[in-house]
């Protein structure tokens, strides 16, 4: 398995890493969604990052699969997949750290990586 495929696994795990931080202060497993609504500050923002990771993952996974099927060079896929995951990790840190402008820039960077994968697939 090459690097880009490993990045799909990392991206799939990012929501759980973010929510682990959100729940680190304690959690009610009988009603986890209700408990999430009571979080404040950085833990609440970690919960929001967790949700956003689930929203961005399907497009990233689809882009990697389609790029692989269409024969996009592995170097291109690796670069864009690595950049996506790096942007998403930094996005999470910016979200937790209450840096909204930086968070938005990183969100856009990650989205552009996905677009780049689809464009590369279209041109392959």
C-alpha positions in Angstrom: 0.0 0.0 0.0 1.5 3.3 -0.9 1.5 6.6 1.0 -1.8 8.1 -0.3 -3.7 5.1 0.8 -2.2 5.3 4.3 -3.4 8.9 4.3 -7.0 7.7 3.8 -6.6 5.7 7.0 -5.2 8.7 8.9 -8.0 10.9 7.6 -10.5 8.3 8.7 -9.0 8.3 12.2 -8.9 12.1 12.6 -12.5 12.5 13.8 -11.8 10.1 16.6 -8.6 11.8 17.7 -10.5 15.2 17.8 -13.4 13.8 19.8 -11.0 12.1 22.2 -9.8 15.5 23.2 -13.3 16.8 23.5 -14.2 13.9 25.8 -11.0 14.0 27.9 -12.7 15.8 30.7 -15.4 13.2 31.1 -18.3 12.1 29.0 -21.8 10.6 29.5 -21.9 7.5 27.3 -25.7 7.1 27.9 -26.3 10.4 26.0 -23.0 11.3 24.2 -24.7 13.8 21.8 -26.4 15.6 24.6 -23.2 15.7 26.6 -21.4 17.2 23.5 -23.9 20.0 23.5 -22.8 20.9 27.1 -19.1 21.3 26.2 -17.5 24.7 26.2 -14.3 26.4 25.0 -11.6 24.2 23.4 -13.5 21.0 24.1 -16.6 22.2 22.3 -14.4 23.3 19.3 -12.8 19.9 19.3 -16.3 18.4 19.0 -17.0 20.7 16.1 -13.8 19.7 14.4 -14.8 16.1 14.9 -18.0 16.6 13.0 -16.3 18.5 10.2 -13.8 15.7 9.7 -16.7 13.3 9.1 -18.0 15.8 6.5 -14.8 16.2 4.6 -13.7 12.5 4.6 -16.0 11.1 1.9 -14.9 13.5 -0.8 -11.2 12.9 0.1 -11.6 9.1 0.0 -13.5 9.3 -3.2 -10.9 11.5 -4.8 -8.1 9.1 -3.8 -10.0 6.1 -5.2 -10.9 7.8 -8.4 -7.3 9.2 -8.8 -6.0 5.6 -8.3 -8.4 4.1 -10.8 -7.6 6.7 -13.5 -3.9 6.3 -13.2 -2.8 9.5 -11.6 0.9 9.2 -10.8 1.6 8.1 -7.3 3.8 11.1 -6.6 0.9 13.4 -7.3 -1.5 11.4 -5.2 1.0 11.2 -2.4 1.7 14.9 -2.4 -2.0 15.9 -2.4 -3.0 13.3 0.1 -0.2 14.3 2.5 -1.0 17.9 2.1 -4.7 17.2 2.8 -4.0 15.3 6.0 -1.5 18.0 7.1 -4.0 20.7 6.5 -6.7 18.8 8.4 -4.4 18.2 11.4 -3.5 21.9 11.5 -7.1 22.7 10.9 -8.0 20.8 14.1 -5.3 22.6 16.1 -6.5 25.9 14.8 -10.1 25.1 15.6 -9.3 24.0 19.2 -7.0 27.0 19.5 -9.8 29.4 18.5 -8.0 30.7 15.4 -11.0 31.1 13.0 -9.2 32.8 10.1 -6.3 30.3 10.1 -8.9 27.5 10.4 -10.7 28.7 7.3 -7.5 29.0 5.3 -6.6 25.4 6.3 -10.1 24.2 5.4 -9.7 25.8 2.0 -6.2 24.3 1.6 -7.6 20.8 2.3 -10.5 21.3 -0.1 -8.1 22.4 -2.8 -6.2 19.2 -2.3 -9.4 17.2 -3.0 -10.1 19.3 -6.0 -6.6 18.8 -7.2 -7.0 15.0 -7.0 -10.2 15.2 -9.0 -8.6 17.4 -11.6 -5.6 15.1 -11.9 -8.0 12.2 -12.3 -9.8 14.1 -15.0 -6.6 14.8 -16.9 -5.1 11.3 -16.5 
